[in-house]
Amino acid sequence: MHLKEKNISNYNPNVDDSIKPDFKVLWRNKSSNETGHCTFFTYDYGMEIIEAVFTTIHPDREILQIRVIS
């Protein structure tokens, strides 16, 4: 079956591709010492929300640094 080019907004009208992430979080896994990073969209709630959301989603990881993405 050949898929035709379609407008994504028809399938997910709530997605706004013009919004960019605000912060980059550098983290470390407490048990394995694995490190990594992820990005956060704070939607104007500010940096304060990152720690609460991150520790809820990833209780086994600790935040090493939070960087502002410009």
C-alpha positions as CSV (number, residue, x, y, z in Angstrom):
1,M,0.0,0.0,0.0
2,H,1.4,3.4,-1.0
3,L,1.0,6.1,1.5
4,K,0.4,9.6,0.2
5,E,1.9,12.7,1.7
6,K,-0.5,13.9,4.4
7,N,-0.8,16.9,6.6
8,I,0.2,15.8,10.1
9,S,-2.0,18.4,11.7
10,N,-5.0,16.5,10.4
11,Y,-4.1,13.6,12.7
12,N,-2.8,15.4,15.7
13,P,-4.2,19.0,15.8
14,N,-2.8,19.7,19.3
15,V,0.8,19.4,18.2
16,D,2.6,22.7,17.7
17,D,6.0,22.1,16.1
18,S,7.0,25.7,16.6
19,I,7.5,25.1,20.4
20,K,11.1,24.2,21.2
21,P,12.5,22.7,24.4
22,D,13.5,25.1,27.2
23,F,16.0,23.1,29.1
24,K,18.5,20.2,28.8
25,V,18.9,18.0,31.8
26,L,22.1,16.1,32.4
27,W,21.5,13.1,34.6
28,R,23.3,10.1,36.2
29,N,21.7,6.7,37.2
30,K,22.4,6.2,40.9
31,S,23.0,2.4,40.7
32,S,24.8,2.0,37.3
33,N,26.5,5.4,37.0
34,E,25.1,5.6,33.4
35,T,24.9,9.2,32.3
36,G,22.7,10.8,29.8
37,H,20.5,13.8,28.9
38,C,17.0,14.7,28.1
39,T,15.1,17.9,27.1
40,F,12.2,19.5,28.8
41,F,9.4,21.6,27.5
42,T,8.2,23.7,30.5
43,Y,5.5,25.6,28.7
44,D,6.2,28.8,30.7
45,Y,5.9,27.0,34.1
46,G,9.6,27.7,34.7
47,M,12.6,25.6,35.7
48,E,11.1,24.8,39.1
49,I,8.8,22.1,37.6
50,I,11.7,20.1,36.1
51,E,13.0,18.5,39.3
52,A,9.5,17.4,40.4
53,V,8.7,15.9,37.0
54,F,12.1,14.3,36.5
55,T,12.3,12.6,39.9
56,T,8.7,11.3,39.6
57,I,9.5,9.8,36.2
58,H,13.0,8.6,37.0
59,P,13.4,8.0,40.7
60,D,16.6,6.0,40.1
61,R,18.4,9.0,38.4
62,E,19.8,12.2,39.8
63,I,20.1,15.5,38.1
64,L,23.7,16.6,37.5
65,Q,23.0,19.9,35.7
66,I,20.1,21.8,34.1
67,R,21.1,23.9,31.1
68,V,18.9,26.6,29.4
69,I,18.5,26.0,25.7
70,S,18.6,29.2,23.8
